[in-house]
Amino acid sequence: MKIYPHHFNAESDLIESLLNHDSSIIYSSSKIDSLLDEFAGELILLKSIPPGIDKTDCDPEEEIRLIEKLLYVNSSPHP
């Protein structure tokens, strides 16, 4: 039995599937590309931590407690 490599090529199958759909996919594809570009720009900003800030000096549990406290304080008025 001969196995043809293109039968198991997921990328080729995806491209073929996309080409068989209408042009609205092309529009949404360009919209997705635009969103991905914007997201990549935000990631670059996140990666550029200024010197002097220790990124290991982070306590997620303490941050969660602070956020919960702020949410409680800023919720409805308390007696």
C-alpha positions as CSV (number, residue, x, y, z in Angstrom):
1,M,0.0,0.0,0.0
2,K,1.4,3.4,-1.0
3,I,0.9,6.4,1.3
4,Y,0.8,9.8,-0.3
5,P,2.4,12.4,1.9
6,H,-0.1,15.1,0.8
7,H,-3.0,13.1,2.3
8,F,-1.6,13.8,5.8
9,N,-0.5,17.4,5.3
10,A,-2.6,19.5,7.7
11,E,-1.3,22.8,6.3
12,S,-2.1,21.8,2.8
13,D,-5.6,20.7,3.9
14,L,-6.2,24.0,5.7
15,I,-5.1,26.1,2.7
16,E,-7.3,24.1,0.4
17,S,-10.2,24.4,2.7
18,L,-9.7,28.2,3.0
19,L,-9.4,28.6,-0.8
20,N,-12.7,26.8,-1.2
21,H,-14.6,29.3,1.0
22,D,-16.0,32.7,-0.2
23,S,-14.1,36.0,-0.1
24,S,-15.4,36.9,3.4
25,I,-12.6,34.8,4.7
26,I,-10.1,37.0,3.0
27,Y,-11.6,40.0,4.7
28,S,-11.6,38.3,8.1
29,S,-8.1,37.0,7.5
30,S,-6.8,40.6,6.9
31,K,-8.7,41.7,10.0
32,I,-7.1,38.9,12.0
33,D,-3.6,39.9,10.7
34,S,-4.2,43.4,11.8
35,L,-5.2,42.3,15.3
36,L,-2.2,40.0,15.5
37,D,0.1,42.9,14.5
38,E,-1.4,45.0,17.2
39,F,-1.0,42.2,19.8
40,A,2.6,41.7,18.8
41,G,3.3,45.3,19.3
42,E,1.8,45.1,22.8
43,L,4.0,42.0,23.5
44,I,7.1,44.0,22.6
45,L,6.2,46.6,25.2
46,L,5.7,43.9,27.8
47,K,9.1,42.4,27.1
48,S,10.9,45.7,27.5
49,I,11.1,45.8,31.3
50,P,13.2,48.8,32.5
51,P,16.4,48.0,34.3
52,G,16.1,48.1,38.0
53,I,12.7,46.3,38.0
54,D,13.2,42.7,39.2
55,K,10.7,40.6,37.3
56,T,11.1,37.8,39.9
57,D,9.9,40.2,42.6
58,C,6.3,39.3,41.9
59,D,3.8,37.7,44.4
60,P,0.7,36.7,42.4
61,E,-1.2,35.8,45.6
62,E,-0.5,39.2,47.2
63,E,-1.6,40.9,44.0
64,I,-4.9,38.9,44.0
65,R,-5.5,39.8,47.6
66,L,-4.9,43.5,46.8
67,I,-7.3,43.3,43.8
68,E,-10.0,41.6,45.9
69,K,-9.6,44.3,48.6
70,L,-9.9,47.1,46.0
71,L,-13.0,45.4,44.5
72,Y,-14.6,45.1,47.9
73,V,-13.8,48.7,48.9
74,N,-15.1,50.1,45.6
75,S,-18.3,48.0,45.5
76,S,-21.5,49.1,47.1
77,P,-21.4,51.4,50.1
78,H,-20.6,49.7,53.4
79,P,-22.1,50.7,56.8
